[in-house]
Amino acid sequence: MPFRDAVWRKSSFSNETECVEVARDRRVVGLRDSKNPGGGRLTVPAAAFQALRQAFVR
C-alpha cells in the first residue's frame, strides 16, 4: 500500500491518550500513531484486520 497516497482516518478505538489512524485498500490495512504520522506504520492483511476488529466489537 503506497502510504503517501493513503487516506488516513482516526480509528473508533482511539481515545484522548491513544490515537490510532487507519488507512485501507482491498488487500491491506495500515495503522499509525496519529501523534506521530511520519513515524512507523504497521501493515496487515485486510482479512486479518477484519478478524481482529470483529473480536473486539462484540
HELIX and SHEET records of a PDB file:
HELIX    1   1 PHE A    3  ASP A    5  5                                   3    
HELIX    2   2 ALA A   46  PHE A   56  1                                  11    
SHEET    1   A 4 ARG A   9  LYS A  10  0                                        
SHEET    2   A 4 VAL A  20  ARG A  24 -1                                        
SHEET    3   A 4 VAL A  28  ASP A  33 -1                                        
SHEET    4   A 4 ARG A  41  PRO A  45 -1                                        
END                                                                             
